[in-house]
Amino acid sequence: MSIINRGARALVATALFGTLSACGGGGGESTNGNGSSSPYVLFATDLSSGTIAAFTTLDPSAGQSLTAHIVKTQEGGTGIAYDAVHDDLYALRVDARLTVTTVDVFAHASTMVNGAAPSRSIQVPGFREDSAIAIDTTRDEVWVAGTTDSTGNNLGRLAVIAHASTASGSVTPSRDISGLPNFVTFALDRVHAVLYLGGGGGGPHGIYVYENASALVTGTPPTRTINGVDGRAPFLMAVDEQRDILYVPDTSTGLGIVRNASTSTQTVAKLAVPCLTVAVDSAHDRVYVGAYSNAYVFDNASTLGASSTVPAVAVQATGASIWSFAFP
């Protein structure tokens, strides 16, 4: 079986989320503090260890062994987003009191050294996040999901924070959207102005679809649902804005691929790779999949379907839970 010819590769990393000594890092003798002058272009988190790793390539070849540089430990390991315009990496961090959402922002992310302190932090009091975050550089906004409060009550809430590139300290969201269905994750399609909510945890629904997302306010009902995928299971889903394809990970049945997602005439296919999270590099038609201790990279992602080949090589990340990805 020729993996690379089928457009799928496994992301093979050297001790991806292992100890710092095994992953490089430390020191300050080079641009990245890791012996390489190449900038970081791909970031990934591990939920189990709460770490953020960085890579100097976006597109490893089949079976290529990559050195993952741990740039931050105990950050949380959940949602991250990269603002290439300002070279800022946004990382969600759960407050110990579970009453504040904190978004740490790391400046000069492409050259950050191990253990770099955030250049600023954004706090939204009374708002506990789950794992999803999105950056809208066109509007200079950051979107954060809030799914439960400190007592575990479901919120169904989104915070939209204006002036994201300069926001710091305790902020009041420019839009605080509540009254949404229970959800765990979201995907924001800025091109089609559509918001997708998923991971409801117990309801028989699919994915909730909201049109005119840029004007969404509290109490707005869903426009429709996408029922060909399991809306209860995804942790981090993603949308290809250029091709109008929604990718919905499922821990049991695999990766759901919804074409024409913003319309009422979707088509759904399933790729048999049970997974937790997915991220889309729309500019390169590439998808990154987090599947527990495995990470997969699929080129020509828009051609994926039920018969596509899944790589046999797994990432070397024993005990890890590979979660989110961020890139330009």
Residue pairs with C-beta under 8 A, 6 or more apart in sequence:
1 309
1 312
3 9
3 10
3 62
3 63
3 309
3 311
3 312
3 313
4 61
4 62
6 308
6 309
7 298
7 299
7 300
7 301
7 303
7 304
7 308
8 296
8 297
8 298
8 299
8 308
8 309
8 310
8 311
9 60
9 61
9 62
9 63
9 64
9 296
9 297
9 298
9 299
9 311
9 313
10 62
10 63
10 294
10 295
10 296
10 297
10 311
10 312
10 313
10 314
10 315
11 60
11 66
11 288
11 295
11 296
11 297
11 315
12 60
12 63
12 64
12 65
12 66
12 313
12 314
12 315
12 316
13 53
13 55
13 65
13 66
13 67
13 68
13 295
13 315
13 316
13 317
14 22
14 23
14 65
14 66
14 67
14 68
14 316
15 22
15 23
15 68
15 316
16 23
16 44
16 46
16 53
16 68
16 295
16 315
16 316
16 317
16 320
16 322
17 46
17 48
17 49
17 51
17 53
17 68
17 70
17 317
17 320
17 322
18 317
20 26
20 70
20 73
20 114
23 53
23 67
23 68
23 69
23 70
24 34
24 35
24 67
24 69
24 70
25 33
25 34
25 69
25 70
25 71
25 113
25 114
26 33
26 34
26 113
26 114
26 115
27 33
27 34
27 35
27 113
27 114
28 113
29 35
30 36
30 37
31 37
31 38
31 39
31 111
32 38
32 39
32 40
32 54
32 56
32 69
32 111
32 112
32 113
33 112
33 113
33 114
34 67
34 69
34 113
34 114
36 56
38 56
38 57
39 56
39 110
39 111
40 54
40 55
40 56
40 69
40 71
40 109
40 110
40 111
40 112
41 55
41 56
41 57
41 58
41 110
41 327
41 328
42 54
42 55
42 56
42 57
42 58
42 325
42 326
42 327
43 52
43 53
43 54
43 55
43 71
43 80
43 82
43 89
43 109
43 325
43 326
43 327
44 52
44 53
44 55
44 68
44 288
44 290
44 295
44 322
44 323
44 324
44 325
44 326
45 51
45 52
45 53
45 75
45 76
45 77
45 78
45 79
45 80
45 91
45 322
45 323
45 324
46 53
46 77
46 317
46 320
46 321
46 322
46 323
47 77
47 78
47 321
47 322
47 323
48 77
48 319
48 320
48 321
49 73
49 77
49 320
50 73
50 74
50 75
50 76
50 77
51 70
51 72
51 73
51 74
51 75
51 77
52 70
52 71
52 72
52 75
52 77
52 80
52 89
52 91
53 68
53 69
53 70
53 71
54 68
54 69
54 70
54 71
54 112
55 66
55 67
55 68
55 69
57 66
58 281
58 284
58 286
58 327
59 284
59 286
59 297
59 299
60 66
60 297
62 311
62 313
63 313
69 114
70 114
71 106
71 112
71 113
71 114
71 115
71 116
72 91
72 106
72 114
72 115
72 116
73 115
75 91
75 93
75 104
76 91
76 92
76 93
76 94
77 321
77 323
78 91
78 92
78 94
78 129
78 130
78 131
78 323
78 324
79 91
79 92
79 129
79 131
79 132
79 133
79 236
79 323
79 324
80 89
80 90
80 91
80 92
80 133
80 324
80 325
80 326
81 89
81 90
81 133
81 134
81 135
81 142
81 326
82 88
82 89
82 90
82 109
82 135
82 326
82 327
82 328
83 89
83 90
83 135
83 137
83 164
83 165
84 137
84 328
85 137
85 165
86 107
86 165
87 107
87 108
87 109
87 110
88 105
88 106
88 107
88 109
88 119
88 165
89 105
89 106
89 109
89 112
89 326
90 103
90 104
90 105
90 133
90 135
90 142
90 164
91 103
91 104
91 105
91 106
91 118
92 101
92 102
92 103
92 129
92 131
92 133
92 144
93 102
93 103
93 104
93 121
94 101
94 102
94 128
94 129
95 101
95 102
95 123
95 128
97 150
98 128
98 150
99 125
99 126
99 128
99 149
99 150
100 123
100 124
100 125
100 126
100 127
100 128
101 123
101 124
101 127
101 128
101 129
101 144
101 146
101 159
102 121
102 122
102 123
103 121
103 122
103 123
103 133
103 142
103 144
103 161
104 118
104 121
105 118
105 119
105 120
105 121
105 122
106 112
106 116
106 118
106 119
107 119
107 120
120 167
120 168
120 169
121 168
121 169
122 142
122 161
122 164
122 167
122 168
122 169
122 171
123 169
123 170
123 171
124 144
124 146
124 159
124 161
124 170
124 171
124 173
125 170
126 149
127 144
127 146
127 155
127 157
127 159
128 146
128 147
128 148
128 149
128 150
128 155
129 144
129 145
129 146
129 147
130 145
130 146
130 147
130 148
130 184
130 185
131 145
131 184
131 185
131 235
131 236
131 323
131 324
132 144
132 145
132 184
132 185
132 186
132 236
133 142
133 143
133 144
133 145
134 142
134 143
134 186
134 187
134 188
135 141
135 142
135 143
135 164
136 142
136 143
136 164
136 188
136 190
138 190
139 162
139 190
139 214
140 162
140 163
140 164
140 165
141 160
141 161
141 162
141 164
141 174
142 160
142 161
142 164
142 167
143 158
143 159
143 160
143 161
143 186
143 188
144 158
144 159
144 161
145 157
145 158
145 183
145 184
145 185
145 186
146 155
146 157
146 158
146 159
147 154
147 155
147 156
147 157
147 182
147 183
147 184
148 154
148 155
149 155
154 182
155 178
156 178
156 179
156 180
156 181
156 182
156 183
157 176
157 177
157 178
157 180
158 175
158 176
158 177
158 180
158 186
158 195
158 216
159 173
159 175
159 176
159 177
160 173
160 174
160 175
160 176
160 177
161 167
161 171
161 173
161 174
162 173
162 174
175 216
175 217
176 218
177 216
177 217
177 218
177 220
178 218
179 218
179 219
179 220
180 197
180 208
181 197
181 200
181 203
181 205
181 208
181 222
182 200
182 201
182 202
182 203
183 197
183 198
183 199
183 200
183 208
184 198
184 199
184 200
184 201
184 234
184 235
185 197
185 198
185 199
185 234
185 235
185 236
185 237
186 195
186 196
186 197
186 198
186 237
187 195
187 196
187 198
187 237
187 238
187 239
187 246
188 194
188 195
188 196
188 213
188 239
189 195
189 196
189 213
189 239
189 241
189 244
189 261
189 262
190 241
191 241
191 242
192 241
192 244
192 262
193 211
193 212
193 213
193 214
194 209
194 210
194 211
194 213
194 239
194 261
194 262
195 209
195 210
195 213
195 216
196 207
196 208
196 209
196 210
196 226
196 237
196 239
196 246
196 261
197 207
197 208
197 210
197 222
198 207
198 208
198 231
198 234
198 237
198 248
199 231
199 232
199 233
199 234
199 235
200 231
200 232
201 232
202 232
203 231
203 232
204 232
205 225
205 227
205 231
205 232
206 225
206 226
206 227
206 228
206 229
206 230
206 231
207 225
207 226
207 229
207 231
207 234
207 237
207 246
207 248
207 258
208 222
208 225
208 231
209 222
209 223
209 224
209 225
209 226
209 261
209 262
210 216
210 220
210 222
210 223
211 223
211 262
224 264
225 231
226 246
226 258
226 261
226 266
226 268
228 256
228 258
228 266
228 268
229 248
229 250
229 256
229 258
229 268
229 270
230 248
230 250
230 252
230 253
230 256
231 248
233 249
233 250
233 251
233 252
233 253
234 248
234 249
234 250
234 277
235 249
235 276
235 277
235 323
236 249
236 276
236 277
236 278
236 279
236 290
236 323
236 324
237 246
237 247
237 248
237 249
237 277
237 278
238 246
238 247
238 278
238 279
238 280
238 287
239 245
239 246
239 247
239 261
239 280
240 246
240 247
240 280
240 282
240 285
240 301
240 302
241 282
242 282
242 283
243 259
243 282
243 285
243 302
244 259
244 260
244 261
244 262
244 263
245 257
245 258
245 259
245 261
245 280
245 301
245 302
246 256
246 257
246 258
246 261
247 255
247 256
247 257
247 258
247 278
247 280
247 287
247 301
248 255
248 256
248 257
248 258
248 278
249 255
249 256
249 275
249 276
249 277
249 278
249 289
249 290
250 256
250 270
250 274
250 275
251 274
251 275
251 276
252 274
253 270
253 272
253 274
254 270
254 271
254 272
254 273
254 274
254 275
255 270
255 271
255 273
255 275
255 278
255 289
255 304
256 268
256 269
256 270
257 268
257 269
257 270
257 271
257 304
257 305
258 266
258 267
258 268
259 266
259 267
259 268
259 269
260 266
260 267
269 304
269 305
269 306
270 306
271 304
271 305
271 306
271 308
271 310
272 306
272 310
273 289
273 291
273 296
273 310
274 291
275 289
275 290
275 291
275 292
275 296
276 290
276 291
276 292
276 321
276 322
276 323
277 289
277 290
277 322
277 323
277 324
277 325
278 287
278 288
278 289
278 290
279 287
279 288
279 290
279 324
279 325
279 326
279 327
280 286
280 287
280 288
280 301
281 287
281 288
281 327
283 328
284 299
285 299
285 300
285 301
285 302
286 297
286 298
286 299
286 301
287 297
287 298
287 301
287 304
288 295
288 296
288 297
288 298
288 325
289 295
289 296
289 297
289 298
290 321
290 322
290 323
290 324
290 325
291 322
292 320
292 321
292 322
293 314
293 315
293 317
293 318
293 319
293 320
293 321
293 322
294 314
294 315
294 317
294 322
295 315
295 317
295 322
296 310
296 311
298 304
298 308
315 322
